[in-house]
Amino acid sequence: MKHVLTGLIAAPHTPFHPDGGIACDVIPRQAELLARNGVAGAFVCGTTGEGASLTSDERRRVVAAWAAAKPRSVALIVHVGHLSGSEARALARHAQDTGADAIATLAPSFFKPANAADLVAWCAPIAAEAPQLPFYYYHMPAMTGVTIAAADFLRAASGRIPTLAGVKFTHENLMDFGQSAELESGKYNLLFGRDEILLSGLALGARGAVGSTYNFAAPLYLRIIDAFERGDLAAARRDQSLAMAFIDVLSRHGGLSAGKSAMKFVGVDCGPVRLPLHALTAPEEASLRDGLERVGFFEYCSKLA
């Protein structure tokens, strides 16, 4: 199966009501923001979407809402990973039935695969439940604790997972990324997952990238990609430095929680986060806004009137 995702793919936040329920009515505004700012896809129910904190039924509702709301220009990639293999397989079936463009799964993070063969054995039946959709392995050792190299997974999965398209690579091991991108003459689609070092991924062959900050700062990253493709590395580095500056502010103010506040700042209120995360208090949010203003975030961020 030949499938290549390119450009910026945002990892949307799952919107919640103040009482913690899913606010599906917000999703059309999220989709509109992405389309307006040149984002090519939405990777839903992943880390940024707090997928691990949602029930399977809630995840299905989120996927269905995105499938209904997204314009044709925005691809829908659904994270179907779960600690239960049967639940992951059911989510994969639902993604295909609902009209997703691709699926992905994290490695299981409690009982962990010991090697690449075990990881492939876990992923293969999940991919098989959505035989019409490209399958991506979601490599994120910082969250799963599974440190099996993406290149080793791809070698082991070749021929075992017919729908294998590539890897969503959210890790700092750039050698592994580069080796994965070069396997079998560049057969696999490697989606770079570290917004703060996007330029490094581009230099190593990334044609697509998945990230949370593409929800609210896509124009800046599109400038980085454009400058890189024009060969203007000085401009690309300057804009990457701007991205690192605002990401540092977000990290110092709560990471994912701060990202949800940033969504509010650009005109799409996605509500609070779920425990064990905590939503920013009013003073914390004011401090975040002040920090973002100091690094010029509001001069280049995405906006929705």
N, C-alpha and C positions, 0 to 999 in steps of 0.2 A: 504493500500500500504506500503510494507516494503522497506525502503530505508535508508541506512546509509552512509553518507559521512565521511571519516576519513582522517587523515593526514593534511598536509598544503594545504590550498586553497588560492591562491593569488587573490587579488583584483587588476586587471591590470589597469594601466592608459590608457585612450583613447589617442592615438597618434594624434597630430595635425601638419599640415603644418604651416610654419610661418604666413601664411595669415589666419589661424584659421580653415581651412578645415580639414576634417578627413583624416588622413594618413593611410589608410587601408593596404598599402604596408609594414608598420612596424610590423603589427600584427604577421606575421609568425616568425619574430625574437623574439618577446615577448614569443610566444608559445614555441619556441625552448629553450629559456633560462629557462622557467619553467620546461620543461621536463628534461633538462640536470641536473637540480639541485634537482630533486626528488619531485617536487610539484605535488600534486594529482589532483588539479582542478583550474579553473579560474572562478571567480565571476565577471561577466562583467556588465558594465553600472551602477555600484553602486556609492557610494560616491567617492572613489578614481578615478573611471572612469568618474567623472563629469557628470553622467547620467542626473542630473537635468538641466544641461546646454546644453543638446543635444536635437534636435528635434526628434520626433518619427521616422522619416525616417532615421536620422543619427544613431539612436539606432539600427534600423533594419540592417543597413549596417555593423555596428560594430559586431553585433551578427552573421551575415552571414559570415563575414571575420574570426571570431574565429572558427565557426563551420567548415569552410574549412581548416583552418590552424592547428588546434590542433591535436596532435597525440592521439591515442586511450587511452594512459595512463593518459591523462588529461581530467577530467570531466568538462563539461560546465554548469555553473549555471548562469542564466540570471535574473538580477534584472529588473522587469517589472513595478515597482511602478510609479505612475503618479498622479498629482492632479485631473486629469479627469479620472473617473472610466471607461468610454468607451475607452479611450486611453490605460489604463492599461490592459483592457481585450483584446484589439487588439494586444498589445505587447505580452501578454501571448500566444495567438494563434500563432503568428509568431514564438515565441521561440520553441513551440512544432513542428511546421511545418519545422523549420530549423534544428532540430536535437539536441536541448538542452537536458541535462540530468536532469535538475531541474529548477524551477523558484522560485523567492522570491519577496516580495514587502515590502517596507516601509509603515508605516501609512501615510495617508494624513496629510500635515503639515500646511495648511492654515485654512480651516474648519476642525476641529479635532474631532475624535470620543470621546464621553463623557465617555464611559465605555467599558468593554470588549465585551459586546453584540454588541454594535455599530461597534467596530473594526472587529468582526467576520462577521457582515453583509456587511462590506466593502470588506473584503478579499475573502469571499466565492465565489462570482460570478467571481472574477479574477481567482481563482484556477480552477473553473469549465470550463473555456475556454481552459485549457490545461489538460484534464482529464487523460492523459497518463503520466504526469510528477509529481514527488513529489513537494509539495508546502512548502515553508519555509516563516514564518513571519520574517521580518527583523526589529529587535528591536533596535532602536538607538535614545533614548530620547534626547541626546545632540543636534541632528540635527532636529528631528521632533517636539520636544516639547510634544510628547505623552508619558506620564509616566505610562500608564497602565502596571501593572506587567506582564511579559511574562508568568508566571505560571497561572495568571488569564485568559489570552488569551487562553492558551492551554486547560484549563478546559472548557471554554465557547465554544471553537472550536471543542472539541471532539464530534464526531458524526455529526457535521455540515459541516465539510470540509473533504470529503472522502480521498483526496490526501494529507492531512496534514502530513508532515514528521517531522517538528520540527521548530527550531528558530535559526536564525543567531543573536547571542546575543552580541551586541556591547554596553556594559554598565558596570558600575562599581559595581552594586548591586550584589555582589557575593551570598548573601542569595537567591535572586530571581533565580539566575542561578542554584544554587544547588537544590532548590525546584523544578524547572522546569525539571532538569535532573532526578529527582527521581519520577516524576509523573507516575502513572500507571505502576509501576515496571520498570521504565526506558524505556518507550515506545518511547519517542521522541528523535530525533537526535538534540543535542544542539551543535551548532558550535560557538566556542568562538571567540569573535571579538576584543579583546584588546591585541595587540601584546606585549605591554610593561609588561603585567602581565600574559602571557601565562601559566606560571608555576602554578599560582593560579587556572586557569581554568582546567588544567590537574588534579590537586589535587581534584577538585570537580566533576570529571567524564567526562570532555571533551575528545572526541576521534577525533574530527576534529576542525580546527580553520581557520578562514578567516581573512586575513589581508593584508594591503598594503605593509608592509616591507618584506613580503615573496617573493615579486617580485625580490628583490635584496640582501636578506640576508638569504635565505632559509637554507644554510648549518649550520648556527649558530642555528637556531630554531630546525633543525633536531637533532642536538647535545643535545639540551634541552630535547626533547622528548625521545631520546635514554637514556639519563642519568636518567630521571624520571622513565622510564620503567624498568631500571636495579636496581632501588632503590638507586642510587647515588645522593642524594639530594644536597650534597655539590657541586658537579660538575654542576648540573642543576641550582643551585642558582648562581654560578659563571657566567655561560653563560647567564642567564637571566639578570644579572647585566650588562653584555656587551651590550645586546640588549637595556636595559634602557638607557645606556649612549649614544648610537648613536641615539636613538629615541629622546632623549633630545636635541641633536644637531640639528636634523631635525626640531623639534618643534620650536626651537629658530631662525631658518632660513626660516620659512615660511610654515612648515607643508607639505601640498600636493604639493606646488610649489617646495619645496626642494626635495621631493620624485622624482619628474620628473627629477631634476638635477642629483639625485643619479642614476637614470636609465641611464642617459648619461654616468656617470662615469663607469658603469659596461658594457658599450658597446652597449646599445640600446637607441638611441635618440628618445624620444617620443614627442619632440617639446615643445611648450609653454603650459600654461594653459589658460582658457578662463576667461574673466571678469565675475564677479568682482574680481577674483583672479588675481595676477600679477606674471609674470615670473621673476625669479631672474635676476638681472643685472650681468654683468661680474664680478664686484667686489664682489657682494653678493655671487655669485657662487664660487669664489675663497675662500672667507671666509668659506663657507660651506665645501669645500674640505679640507681646513686646519683643521677645527673642527673635521671632520670625521677621518682624519689622526691621530689626537691627541688621539682619543679613540680607534684606532686600527681597524677601520671598514674595511680597504682594506686587512686586513689579513684573514678575514673570509667571505667576501661578495661573492655573486654569480658573475660569470663573463661569458661573451660571447665574444670570440675572433672575 
